[in-house]
Each structure stands twice: as C-alpha cells, then as structure tokens.
Amino acid sequence: MDILVILFLVTGLFFFLGGAVGIIRMPDFYSRLHPAGKLDTLGIFAMVTGLAIYNLHHFSFDALLLSAKMFLIVFFVFLSSPTATHSIVDAGMRAGLRHWTKKKRKG
C-alpha cells in the first residue's frame, strides 16, 4: 500500500512540475493556460488520491469519510478548473490580448 501511495505522490509531483515548466516555457498568455489547467488538475488528482489511500491505512468510518471529502475536493476542482480557464481566456480576448505568432527571420 505504501508503494502505491508513493507512486501517486510522485506522479502528482511530476504533473505539477510539468505544469510549472509549461507555464514558464510557453510563449504567450493563452498557451500558458493549457499546462496550468490540465497538468495542475491531473497533479491534484494524483496527489489527493495518494493522500486518500494513505489515510485509509487505518481503516475506520472517520478515515473513509475524510477520504470521500478529499475526492469531493478533486471533483469540484475538475468542475471548476475548465470553467476558470475559459473565463480567463474570455477576459483576455475582451481585453484585446493578441495570440502569439512566430516572427519570421530576416535574411
């Protein structure tokens, strides 16, 4: 069981790290939202899954209830993250923020 918890936590760390690198490396506002929305959502899913499994190590009704609450948090993040990303993109479009275009080389 501990190996499974470690696997989920390392997977979540990998997704969070990938999201951070993607935010830094992407060229514009709109493309930065993709790793922020996708990889952070997957990271929180993996991390909370690992923590919920770890919490069930000593099985009781209270531990089961706490793990269910953890998964409800993940569920609400899964619902709110795409909505928030869409709202941020819409705000950028309304503010007149242009998409990134690759500049041609001279010469």
Secondary structure, 3 states (H helix, E strand, C coil): CHHHHHHHHHHHHHHHHHHHHHHHHCCCHHHHHHHHHHHHHHHHHHHHHHHHHHHCCCCCHHHHHHHHHHHHHHHHHHHHHHHHHHHHHHHHHHCCCCCCCCCCCCC
